[in-house]
Structures are given as C-alpha cells and as structure tokens.
Amino acid sequence: AGAHTSVVTGGTPEQVRQVIAQVPGRLSSLIMLRNNESAVLLYAGTNHGHERWATPSGQTVTLRDGVVTATRGFNFDLMSSSVEGTAKLVRRRASGNVNRIYRYLDGEDNEVDYPARCSIAPQGAETVVLPTGARVSTTKMGESCVAGERQIRNTYWVAGSGEVVKSRQWVSAEVGETVIQKLR
C-alpha cells in the first residue's frame, strides 16, 4: 500500500470536524485493518451507479450502494465484484442468499473469478457514532460468504434511508478488511 493521510481517525470529534470543514465535497474515511492505516476518501464521481472514492495519494475504492466493488492502488486489488444482490438486500435490510463473484489478477495478470455463496441477515439495531461525533440509528447487517475454502464476513450499518453509513468489508487475502465510514 502507498502512503496514507492519517487525518480522520485520530483526534476528538471536534478536531475531526475542523479538519473536514476545510475540505469541500463529500467525504468518507477508510481504515485498512491489517496494517492500521487510515485515509480520507474524497468523492471522485459516479459511473452507472458505482461511486468512486479516492485517497489524497490516488488510491481508489469503488462502491455500489455502500458495497465495495473494486479497489486500485492498494496492491492485490479487487478488480471487480458482482454486488447487486448483496446491495439490494443490505439496502432493504432484508435476509436472503446471493451469489457473488470476486475477481482478482493472477501472477500473469489474468483475471480470475472466485465465486462465493453469501447469506445476508439483519443483526439488530445499533447506533453508530461517526468520527465527526454524529450519531446515526442503524440496522446492522451481516453477510457471510463461502468462496471455496475461504470464509468471508462483511458487516454493514444501514440507516433508515437505506444508506450504508459504515461498513467492514473484506477486500482480498493480502489487503484484508477495510472499514469505510461516511463523514459528509
């Protein structure tokens, strides 16, 4: 992974609010759990329902309705993932089973599909406190996937509007899990 800007996760909610007040536009925070790095994600645009967010150093995370569909610049990137079924159930805060495909590059730069069977279910109500200090009432949604011998667990905190305000999502075996939180 490249250099990250540690701004959002440290400090008091007031300090976080002061820092993000200086940056225009939509913002989220990103935490790479495996190496405990953090970065601000700046909204970079939408293409066919896929929102692209970028770190100040140029790494990107692409989301569809709050579900990670791709990453770039983190090494061992998720090239793409079919998330429509997951996004629909998560947004509706409903139970169900879906098929997903995670796509990665192999050692010869060929894209390889990793099919997964996923089960999604509500896990109760939870109030999320964002780094800015804002409190959001959510439904915690759990997604449990089996992709070959790999077990993947994702968690989404969904507001009443259907917006994912926080998530903990697996990207790849090498990158591990990320936490993404809405800031503005």
C-alpha positions as CSV (number, residue, x, y, z in Angstrom):
1,A,0.0,0.0,0.0
2,G,1.1,3.5,-0.7
3,A,1.3,6.4,1.7
4,H,-1.9,7.3,3.5
5,T,-3.0,10.5,5.1
6,S,-4.0,9.8,8.8
7,V,-6.5,12.6,9.4
8,V,-9.9,11.3,10.2
9,T,-9.4,8.5,12.7
10,G,-7.3,10.4,15.2
11,G,-8.4,13.3,17.5
12,T,-11.6,14.3,19.1
13,P,-14.8,14.7,17.1
14,E,-14.3,18.5,17.2
15,Q,-10.8,18.2,15.8
16,V,-12.1,15.8,13.1
17,R,-14.9,18.3,12.2
18,Q,-12.4,21.2,12.0
19,V,-10.2,19.2,9.6
20,I,-13.0,18.1,7.3
21,A,-14.6,21.6,7.3
22,Q,-11.5,22.6,5.3
23,V,-12.2,20.1,2.5
24,P,-15.1,20.7,0.2
25,G,-17.5,18.0,-1.1
26,R,-18.5,14.5,0.1
27,L,-16.1,12.7,2.4
28,S,-15.6,9.3,3.9
29,S,-12.9,7.7,5.9
30,L,-11.1,4.4,5.2
31,I,-9.2,2.2,7.6
32,M,-7.2,-0.7,6.4
33,L,-7.4,-3.0,9.4
34,R,-4.5,-5.3,8.6
35,N,-1.9,-2.5,8.8
36,N,-3.9,0.0,10.8
37,E,-3.5,2.7,8.1
38,S,-6.2,5.3,7.6
39,A,-7.1,7.8,4.9
40,V,-9.7,10.3,3.9
41,L,-11.7,9.3,0.9
42,L,-12.7,12.1,-1.5
43,Y,-15.7,11.6,-3.7
44,A,-14.4,11.3,-7.3
45,G,-17.6,10.6,-9.3
46,T,-20.3,8.1,-10.2
47,N,-20.5,5.9,-13.3
48,H,-23.6,3.7,-13.8
49,G,-24.4,3.6,-10.1
50,H,-20.8,2.9,-9.0
51,E,-19.3,5.7,-6.8
52,R,-15.6,6.1,-6.9
53,W,-13.7,7.5,-3.9
54,A,-10.0,8.4,-3.9
55,T,-7.4,8.9,-1.2
56,P,-5.2,12.0,-1.5
57,S,-2.4,9.7,-2.7
58,G,-4.5,8.4,-5.6
59,Q,-5.7,5.0,-4.4
60,T,-9.4,4.4,-5.1
61,V,-12.3,2.4,-3.7
62,T,-15.4,1.9,-5.8
63,L,-18.8,1.3,-4.1
64,R,-22.2,0.4,-5.3
65,D,-24.8,1.3,-2.6
66,G,-22.1,1.1,0.0
67,V,-20.7,-2.3,-1.1
68,V,-17.1,-2.4,-2.3
69,T,-17.0,-3.4,-6.0
70,A,-13.3,-2.6,-6.8
71,T,-10.1,-1.1,-5.4
72,R,-7.0,0.3,-7.2
73,G,-3.5,1.2,-5.9
74,F,-3.6,-1.0,-2.7
75,N,-1.6,-3.9,-4.2
76,F,-3.6,-7.1,-4.6
77,D,-6.6,-5.1,-5.6
78,L,-10.1,-6.4,-6.0
79,M,-10.5,-5.9,-9.8
80,S,-14.3,-6.2,-9.6
81,S,-17.1,-7.9,-7.7
82,S,-20.7,-8.5,-8.6
83,V,-22.6,-7.0,-5.6
84,E,-26.1,-6.1,-6.9
85,G,-27.8,-8.9,-4.9
86,T,-25.9,-8.0,-1.8
87,A,-26.5,-4.3,-2.2
88,K,-30.3,-4.8,-2.7
89,L,-30.7,-6.9,0.4
90,V,-28.5,-4.7,2.6
91,R,-30.2,-1.5,1.4
92,R,-33.7,-3.1,2.2
93,R,-32.3,-4.5,5.5
94,A,-33.6,-7.9,4.4
95,S,-32.5,-11.6,4.8
96,G,-31.6,-13.7,1.8
97,N,-28.9,-15.6,-0.1
98,V,-27.0,-14.3,-3.1
99,N,-24.2,-15.4,-5.4
100,R,-21.2,-13.1,-5.7
101,I,-18.1,-13.2,-7.8
102,Y,-14.8,-11.7,-6.6
103,R,-12.3,-11.0,-9.4
104,Y,-8.5,-10.7,-8.9
105,L,-5.4,-10.8,-11.1
106,D,-3.2,-13.9,-11.0
107,G,0.6,-13.8,-11.3
108,E,0.3,-13.5,-15.1
109,D,-2.2,-10.6,-15.0
110,N,-5.1,-12.7,-16.0
111,E,-8.4,-12.0,-14.3
112,V,-9.6,-15.0,-12.2
113,D,-13.1,-15.4,-10.8
114,Y,-13.7,-16.5,-7.2
115,P,-17.4,-17.4,-6.9
116,A,-19.0,-17.0,-3.4
117,R,-22.3,-18.0,-2.0
118,C,-23.4,-15.4,0.6
119,S,-26.1,-15.3,3.3
120,I,-27.3,-11.9,4.5
121,A,-29.3,-11.2,7.6
122,P,-30.1,-8.3,10.0
123,Q,-28.2,-8.5,13.3
124,G,-30.2,-5.9,15.3
125,A,-30.4,-2.2,15.8
126,E,-27.2,-0.2,16.6
127,T,-26.3,3.4,16.9
128,V,-23.2,4.3,15.0
129,V,-21.0,7.2,16.2
130,L,-19.1,8.6,13.3
131,P,-15.6,10.2,13.6
132,T,-17.3,13.6,13.4
133,G,-19.4,12.7,16.6
134,A,-22.6,12.4,14.6
135,R,-24.9,9.6,15.9
136,V,-26.9,7.5,13.4
137,S,-29.5,4.9,14.2
138,T,-28.9,1.9,12.0
139,T,-29.7,-1.7,11.4
140,K,-26.5,-3.9,11.5
141,M,-26.5,-6.3,8.5
142,G,-24.2,-9.3,8.4
143,E,-23.0,-11.0,5.2
144,S,-21.4,-14.4,5.5
145,C,-19.8,-15.8,2.3
146,V,-18.1,-19.1,1.3
147,A,-15.7,-18.8,-1.6
148,G,-14.0,-22.2,-2.0
149,E,-12.3,-22.8,1.3
150,R,-12.4,-19.1,2.3
151,Q,-14.9,-17.7,4.8
152,I,-15.7,-14.0,4.2
153,R,-17.6,-11.9,6.6
154,N,-18.8,-8.4,5.9
155,T,-20.8,-6.0,8.1
156,Y,-22.9,-3.0,7.0
157,W,-24.6,-0.4,9.2
158,V,-27.6,0.8,7.3
159,A,-29.6,4.0,8.2
160,G,-33.4,4.1,7.8
161,S,-33.0,5.7,4.4
162,G,-31.1,2.6,3.1
163,E,-27.8,4.3,3.1
164,V,-24.8,2.4,4.3
165,V,-23.1,4.8,6.8
166,K,-20.4,2.4,8.0
167,S,-19.1,-0.9,6.8
168,R,-16.4,-3.5,7.5
169,Q,-15.6,-5.3,4.2
170,W,-13.1,-7.9,3.1
171,V,-11.1,-6.8,0.0
172,S,-8.6,-9.6,-0.6
173,A,-6.5,-12.2,1.3
174,E,-3.5,-9.8,1.1
175,V,-5.3,-6.5,1.9
176,G,-7.6,-7.9,4.4
177,E,-10.6,-6.0,5.8
178,T,-11.4,-2.3,5.5
179,V,-13.7,0.0,7.5
180,I,-15.4,2.7,5.5
181,Q,-17.4,5.4,7.3
182,K,-19.4,8.4,5.9
183,L,-18.2,11.7,7.1
184,R,-20.2,14.1,4.9
